[in-house]
Amino acid sequence: MPREISLSDVKGLVGTVVGISDWITVDQTMIDAFAGATMDHQFIHTDPIRAAAETPFGGTIAHGFLTVSLLSAMNYDCLPKIREQTLGINYGFDKLRFMSPVKTGKRIRGSFKLAEARFRGAGMLMNTYEVTVEIEDERKPALTANWITISQFDPKDRPENV
C-alpha cells in the first residue's frame, strides 16, 4: 500500500485491507501509566503477584481501553495518508468487542479493512474500518471493532462525480 493516496483513490480501496501495523509490546510500564491516567488501578492490571495468584491469566493484563487507545498509534503507523486531508476526526465505534485479554509483555498489532467510504457534505469523507487487533501467537484477537473516522478536506479538492 502506498504511504500516500488521493481522495479519488479511496473508493477503490473499499473491501480491502489497507494497512497492518507494526507490533507494539504492551508492558507493565505502559499498563501502569494507563492506570494512572484513567484512575483504573484494578489489581488485574497493576498487581502482578496478586493477578498471578487470583486470576486465570497468570499475571496482569492490559485494560481493554488501553488496547483501544493504541488504535491511534496503529493507524498512524500503517494507513496511507490522504493527500488532500486537512484534518482527521475520530467519529466513534460501532460494535466494539473485547475478544481476548492482552497479557502483560505480549505484542499486538492492528489490521484495518476499509469497509465503507462515503462523502458527506462538501468537504468530508466518512471512512469505516473493520479493525482487528491481533495478539502475537494467540488464536483469538484482542478486539474487533468498526471504527468510523472522518477525513476533512477543502471542498475544492473533492473528486468529481462522487
C-alpha positions as CSV (number, residue, x, y, z in Angstrom):
1,M,0.0,0.0,0.0
2,P,1.4,3.4,-0.9
3,R,2.2,5.7,2.1
4,E,0.0,8.4,0.4
5,I,-3.1,8.3,-1.7
6,S,-5.5,10.9,-3.1
7,L,-9.2,11.3,-2.3
8,S,-10.1,9.8,-5.7
9,D,-8.3,6.6,-4.8
10,V,-10.2,5.9,-1.6
11,K,-13.4,4.4,-3.1
12,G,-11.4,1.8,-5.0
13,L,-10.0,0.5,-1.7
14,V,-13.3,-0.4,-0.1
15,G,-13.3,-4.1,0.8
16,T,-9.6,-4.4,1.0
17,V,-7.1,-4.5,3.9
18,V,-5.4,-1.1,3.7
19,G,-3.0,-1.5,6.5
20,I,-1.4,-3.8,9.0
21,S,0.6,-2.0,11.8
22,D,3.9,-3.0,13.3
23,W,3.8,-4.9,16.6
24,I,3.5,-3.0,19.8
25,T,4.7,-4.5,23.1
26,V,2.3,-4.0,25.9
27,D,4.5,-4.0,29.0
28,Q,3.8,-3.3,32.7
29,T,5.1,0.2,32.5
30,M,2.6,1.1,29.7
31,I,-0.2,-0.5,31.7
32,D,0.7,1.3,34.9
33,A,0.9,4.6,33.0
34,F,-2.6,4.0,31.6
35,A,-3.9,3.1,35.0
36,G,-2.6,6.4,36.3
37,A,-4.1,8.4,33.5
38,T,-7.5,6.7,33.8
39,M,-7.5,6.2,37.6
40,D,-8.3,2.5,37.0
41,H,-5.9,0.7,39.3
42,Q,-7.8,-2.6,39.5
43,F,-5.3,-5.3,40.6
44,I,-5.7,-7.4,37.5
45,H,-3.9,-4.6,35.7
46,T,-1.4,-3.3,38.3
47,D,-0.5,-6.0,40.8
48,P,1.4,-8.9,39.1
49,I,1.7,-11.0,42.2
50,R,-2.0,-10.8,43.1
51,A,-3.1,-11.2,39.5
52,A,-1.0,-14.4,39.2
53,A,-2.5,-15.8,42.3
54,E,-6.1,-14.8,41.9
55,T,-6.9,-14.7,38.1
56,P,-6.8,-17.3,35.3
57,F,-4.4,-15.1,33.3
58,G,-1.2,-16.0,35.1
59,G,-0.4,-12.3,35.7
60,T,-1.6,-8.9,34.9
61,I,-3.5,-7.9,31.7
62,A,-3.9,-4.7,29.8
63,H,-7.0,-2.6,30.2
64,G,-9.3,-3.1,27.3
65,F,-9.5,0.6,26.8
66,L,-5.6,0.7,26.6
67,T,-5.8,-1.7,23.7
68,V,-8.5,0.5,22.0
69,S,-6.4,3.7,22.6
70,L,-3.4,2.1,20.8
71,L,-5.5,2.0,17.6
72,S,-4.5,5.6,17.0
73,A,-0.8,4.7,17.0
74,M,-1.5,1.7,14.8
75,N,-3.5,3.9,12.4
76,Y,-0.6,6.4,12.1
77,D,1.8,3.5,11.6
78,C,0.1,1.8,8.7
79,L,-2.8,3.6,7.0
80,P,-2.0,5.7,3.9
81,K,-2.2,9.4,4.3
82,I,-4.9,11.1,2.1
83,R,-3.0,13.9,0.3
84,E,-5.9,16.4,0.4
85,Q,-6.9,15.8,4.1
86,T,-6.6,18.8,6.3
87,L,-7.9,17.2,9.5
88,G,-8.7,13.7,10.7
89,I,-11.5,13.2,13.2
90,N,-12.3,10.2,15.3
91,Y,-16.0,9.8,14.9
92,G,-16.5,6.7,17.0
93,F,-17.0,2.9,17.1
94,D,-19.8,0.5,16.2
95,K,-19.8,-3.0,17.6
96,L,-16.6,-2.8,19.7
97,R,-15.9,-6.2,21.2
98,F,-13.1,-7.3,23.6
99,M,-12.4,-10.9,22.5
100,S,-9.3,-11.9,24.5
101,P,-7.2,-10.3,27.2
102,V,-3.8,-8.9,26.3
103,K,-1.4,-10.4,28.8
104,T,1.5,-8.2,30.0
105,G,4.5,-8.5,27.8
106,K,2.5,-9.6,24.7
107,R,2.8,-7.8,21.3
108,I,-0.3,-6.6,19.5
109,R,-0.9,-5.2,16.0
110,G,-3.9,-3.8,14.1
111,S,-5.3,-4.8,10.8
112,F,-7.5,-2.3,9.0
113,K,-10.0,-3.2,6.3
114,L,-11.8,-0.3,4.7
115,A,-15.4,-1.4,4.8
116,E,-17.0,1.9,3.6
117,A,-16.1,5.3,2.4
118,R,-18.7,7.9,1.7
119,F,-18.6,11.6,1.1
120,R,-20.6,13.8,3.5
121,G,-21.2,17.4,2.8
122,A,-18.8,19.3,0.6
123,G,-15.6,18.6,2.5
124,M,-15.8,15.4,4.5
125,L,-15.2,11.7,3.8
126,M,-16.5,9.2,6.3
127,N,-14.5,6.0,6.5
128,T,-15.5,2.9,8.3
129,Y,-12.7,0.4,9.1
130,E,-13.2,-3.2,10.2
131,V,-10.4,-3.3,12.7
132,T,-8.9,-6.4,14.3
133,V,-6.2,-6.2,17.0
134,E,-4.2,-9.4,16.9
135,I,-2.2,-10.8,19.8
136,E,1.1,-12.4,18.7
137,D,1.0,-16.2,18.9
138,E,-2.7,-16.2,20.0
139,R,-5.6,-17.6,18.1
140,K,-8.2,-15.1,19.2
141,P,-7.8,-11.4,18.6
142,A,-7.7,-8.9,21.5
143,L,-10.6,-6.9,19.9
144,T,-12.7,-6.3,16.9
145,A,-14.5,-3.1,16.0
146,N,-16.0,-1.0,13.3
147,W,-14.1,2.3,13.6
148,I,-15.5,5.4,12.0
149,T,-13.3,8.3,11.1
150,I,-13.8,11.5,9.1
151,S,-11.3,13.0,6.7
152,Q,-11.9,16.7,6.3
153,F,-10.6,18.4,3.2
154,D,-11.1,21.6,1.2
155,P,-14.3,21.3,-0.9
156,K,-12.4,22.4,-4.0
157,D,-10.4,19.1,-3.7
158,R,-13.5,16.9,-3.8
159,P,-13.3,14.4,-6.7
160,E,-16.0,14.9,-9.4
161,N,-19.0,12.6,-9.7
162,V,-19.0,11.4,-6.0
